[in-house]
Amino acid sequence: MLHSRLGFALLLSTALATAAPALAQDASTAEQTVDAMNTLFGKHPGARANHAKGVVAEGSFTPSAQAATISKASLFQGPTVPVTFRFSDSTGVPTIPDGAADANPHGLSLKFKLSDGSDMDVVTNSLKYFPVATGEDFRDLLRAVAESGPKAAHPTALERFAATHPAAATSGKTAKTPSSFARQTYNGVNAFIFVDKDGKRQPFRFRIEPVQGEEILPPEEAAKRDPNFLMAEIRPRIAKEPAKFRVLAQLADAGDPTNDASKPWPDDRKTVDLGTLTVSQAVPNSAEAEKALLFMPNNLTDGIEVSDDPLIDARVQAYAVSFSRRSQ
Ligand code: HEM
């Protein structure tokens, strides 16, 4: 199963500005990746090229006491900060049934509104690790899927791709359909770096766990559900009682690779509790609200930095392309 497959104007112009020369070079990779998504999922004007179907909500983040010891980032220093949430299904198909196998991995995007008026984004999904390690390989995986329809001769392009990229055959199986967006664990997949007040640097990966615990549906049960059951369920749920998530950081040990998101770190690695997310209200017009929202994995704040993981920049380039196309 394919991984099924502003500051924001500034953020975008910066992304596009820095991308400009890259666009000439790499942009072709970003443009080709979004083209491959459009080929697979169809072109849907105004929709995201991936994770097109989603729902927006508002809430907050309250840091743990421990968080400030590992990073000097302002959001860990004390007061609760407001957060915008977007839960989503995978693929660029805006009408995909929430219980479809290809709607996995589900996504959770976060925009933290910081005390200095800036914001910081964290963009996660329910995969435990990514199918590939580079943007070029992701483009080629999407293309291989597009060439591997039911009539394709074996070995198909996807089978040949998976033969040289083992995670491409296994990563998708790590994401399963939950009973609610509030009962799923989401992972950052890419590595980032904490910088503390003394300048000490610590690589980590985000993990966002539902306080109520995970609840996964058997695939046949998920397939029988109403096509919009996840989108529809979260509104009354948080109106009745806010949904809560624990934000954790899995810390790398010395020698753990930070530049390959297809390689998960061993489960025994230390995790730190960074604080609690509270999802308290759905926004009135989610479809309108999500149009203006752009979540960028490199939109960080002092105290949290990108690592040498090449997927982060590949994502930023592709998100900028998708955003500029859906804003036309
Ligand atoms: C090279 C790797 C990747 C590429 C090319 C890619 C591409 C895209 C694109 C084009 C979009 C639509 C962006 C928009 O229009 O705003 C998107 C959205 C999204 N992607 Fe990725 N993605 C990649 C890796 C990942 C990873 C590793 C994760 C999670 C760990 C992820 C999670 C998401 C989520 C949650 C959204 C929805 C964002 C929103 O709510 O607006 N993606 N992706």
Boltz pocket constraint, residues with backbone or C-beta under 6 A from the ligand:
constraints:
  - pocket:
      binder: B
      contacts: [[A, 33], [A, 34], [A, 47], [A, 48], [A, 49], [A, 50], [A, 51], [A, 54], [A, 86], [A, 87], [A, 88], [A, 106], [A, 107], [A, 108], [A, 109], [A, 123], [A, 124], [A, 125], [A, 130], [A, 134], [A, 135], [A, 138], [A, 187], [A, 188], [A, 189], [A, 190], [A, 293], [A, 294], [A, 295], [A, 311], [A, 314], [A, 315], [A, 318], [A, 319], [A, 322], [A, 323], [A, 326]]
      max_distance: 6.0
